[in-house]
Amino acid sequence: MHEDNAVAARRLFAALGKLSLGFYPTPFHKLERISEEYGVNLYIKREDFSGTTLFGGNKIRKLEYLLKEARDTGCDTVFTYGATQSNHAMETATAARRCGMKPVLFLGAIVEPKAGDVRANLLLDAILGAEIHILPSLGRSTKDTMAANKELFAARIAELAAQGHKVYDIPIGGSTARGAVGFAEAYVEIMEQARAMGIRPDYLCTTTGSGGTLAGLAAGRALLKDTTTKLRGYQVGKKDPATYGQGIVRLADSVLELLGSETRLAEGAFSITPDYVGPGYEKPYKEANDDIRYLARTEGIFTDPVYSGKAFHGMMSEIRNGTIPKGSTVVFLHTGGATALFSEADIIGDLGELR
Ligand SMILES: Cc1ncc(COP(=O)(O)O)c(C=O)c1O
């Protein structure tokens, strides 16, 4: 990493401006035991420690940029969307409350919550006093559920406007160009931490859902003119990797454009794989759960069965099968989400078995 590129990138982030809603830089450390077992140098970037609650995660960086715009445009209410156990929705609700704004959540029930047994993120949403609308998913993806309910959102915005409120509307995952800037900044932060530790990552591996995290990282990589580090995204939903990948390229380019950079993504700036999704979004499977147990039992770190656990399993599978060669320096970006461990049995699968 050339220091000049990092300084120039930091200038662009500062010019856009953000609120301070997390504890940054997040920790970065080596996983000594797994590194030794597999003959790699494996590091972990702890976005699960983003704060400012115990239940932080990757959305806080996006919200720092998004809610700055909400505040600057005089909004007092924040809408967002996700599944009933959405980390993004919960993190948005905490961040909105910190900014004195009211969170309104539209949640698609992929897993139907049980009355009288509200768990995990939905429980936190309730404690935060978010206005919660649960929408039947009818077997559709969260995106399709939301597309089918657009009129409901517009009607609620109009009602609130009539009462003198102004709504800031955040799409699923906070994955707009402005939100994804947070992960361009995270990329610079990771490379600065790596440099301070005297390492050069060969791989940076993470979960990819709505794509903003990966797009932001790819934009950060472009800003640093980094051609050393291979950026690898593990899908958590069954999307066509080609069209999904093109969307991430477009989003990364719009991050660069928003920042006022002339740079655009080079060919092969990142790769994604659908191979570790398993049966689908919010659907656990044994091999991924085995690696959730493995990480906990070797390093004392929790990942979740919907996002970070599947990505960790994907990365470990590629270390085991040599796709990521021995001797590589690998960074796993832990995006948070461990609240899912306290959610419905449909989501955690066999993790609760006493063995
Ligand atoms: C814990 C966790 N990890 C990863 C992701 C995926 O991030 P992105 O939507 O930016 O791809 C999410 C998104 O909700 C998440 O909650």
The ligand as an ORCA input file, in Angstrom:
! r2SCAN-3c Opt
* xyz 0 1
  C     -23.891    -10.111      9.630
  C     -23.932     -9.683      8.209
  N     -22.886     -9.987      7.440
  C     -22.857     -9.647      6.134
  C     -23.909     -8.993      5.546
  C     -23.834     -8.709      4.093
  O     -23.447     -7.398      3.831
  P     -23.927     -6.742      2.474
  O     -25.420     -6.694      2.547
  O     -23.300     -5.404      2.501
  O     -23.464     -7.589      1.372
  C     -25.026     -8.648      6.320
  C     -26.177     -7.964      5.699
  O     -27.223     -7.848      6.227
  C     -25.035     -9.007      7.688
  O     -26.086     -8.729      8.476
*
